[in-house]
Amino acid sequence: MKKTNETWSEYLANRNATKNPKNFNVTFLRQPNGEFEIQGHSALMETKTGGSSEWVRVAPRDLARALKMNGITTK
């Protein structure tokens, strides 16, 4: 999980923090020109601690930047 003095962009770029798969729940809005926009308070990441899990908010701009830099793949 992100440390208190760490920004979301630093956390999403940190290979040690993201070596395990993470679940994200994001709501996109498609603009009339075809571009996608992440809805502000709808970007969430699931954090698992022991046997429990919770959804925490992620900064949508930092998540969009990470998606743009790393791309999206399907499995």
C-alpha positions in Angstrom: 0.0 0.0 0.0 1.1 3.6 -0.6 3.0 5.3 2.1 1.7 8.5 3.5 4.6 10.6 2.2 4.5 9.0 -1.2 2.5 10.3 -4.2 0.3 8.0 -6.3 2.5 8.6 -9.4 5.6 7.5 -7.3 3.7 4.4 -6.0 2.4 3.4 -9.5 6.0 3.7 -10.9 7.7 1.8 -8.0 8.5 -1.7 -9.3 8.9 -3.0 -5.7 5.4 -1.9 -4.7 3.8 -3.1 -7.9 5.5 -6.5 -8.4 2.3 -8.3 -7.3 -0.9 -7.9 -9.4 -3.2 -5.1 -8.4 -7.0 -4.9 -9.0 -8.3 -1.5 -10.2 -11.9 -0.4 -10.7 -12.1 2.6 -13.0 -15.1 4.3 -14.7 -14.3 5.8 -18.1 -16.3 8.4 -19.9 -16.0 8.5 -23.7 -15.9 12.0 -25.2 -17.7 12.9 -28.5 -14.2 13.1 -30.1 -13.4 9.5 -29.2 -11.1 10.2 -26.3 -11.6 8.4 -22.9 -11.7 10.2 -19.6 -11.3 8.7 -16.2 -14.1 9.8 -13.9 -12.6 11.6 -10.8 -13.8 9.8 -7.8 -14.3 6.4 -9.5 -10.6 5.3 -9.7 -10.2 2.7 -7.0 -7.5 0.1 -6.2 -8.1 -3.0 -4.0 -5.6 -3.4 -1.2 -5.3 -6.8 0.5 -4.1 -7.1 4.0 -4.1 -10.6 5.5 -7.5 -12.1 4.9 -9.3 -8.8 4.3 -9.4 -6.3 1.5 -10.7 -2.8 0.9 -11.0 -0.3 -2.0 -9.0 2.9 -1.8 -9.2 5.9 -4.0 -6.4 6.5 -6.5 -5.5 9.9 -8.1 -7.1 9.6 -11.5 -4.5 11.7 -13.3 -1.6 9.6 -11.9 -3.5 6.4 -12.9 -4.1 7.7 -16.4 -0.4 8.6 -16.8 0.6 5.1 -15.7 -1.9 3.6 -18.2 -0.5 5.8 -20.9 3.2 4.9 -20.1 2.6 1.1 -19.6 -0.3 0.4 -21.9 -3.1 -2.0 -21.5 -3.1 -5.7 -22.4 -5.8 -8.3 -22.5 -5.5 -11.9 -21.2 
